[in-house]
């Protein structure tokens, strides 16, 4: 397994070793030992699984406020996604910056997103599945969203016509949110 820090410190791309033969493949998708070598000493407590039926479905920008903030380890197990981590830590030198990666079921790469970040993903093909681990349970009273098209964050969506939930359509802009990182 190879782990590379991306352009925002604390956000990592995890590249697994995949062993293929005539039967299929084997890979280690998580190793506490390997992760801790890179300072990722996160103990995951919940696994989540989502399906986006249609291409260009956007989910996010989602996060849980402190004290129930979540770190995430995310992978695309079917299809292909654009996955984005947005730095929401007000005192960070990369505040309001984002990093994006394409994840798919072929390369089997993952992204680690630490606490203090918003998360958004967009399916790039129909019938896309994403699975991710979090280090804090879900608490609806801490659940938050920021508008996927927030002008301060200015994610380049490539001019697509997105499919967005009512929750995400009605999410506030960052300037109007109560993000507390």
Secondary structure, DSSP 8 states (H G I E B T S, - for coil): -EEEE-SSTT-EEEE--EEEETTEEEE----HHHHHHTT------EEEEEEE-STTEEEEEEEE-TTS---EEEEEEESEEEEEEEE--TTSTTTT-EEEEEEETTT--EEEE-TTEEEEEEESSSSEEEEEEESS---GGGEEEB-TT-TTT----TT---EE-HHHHT-B-GGGS----
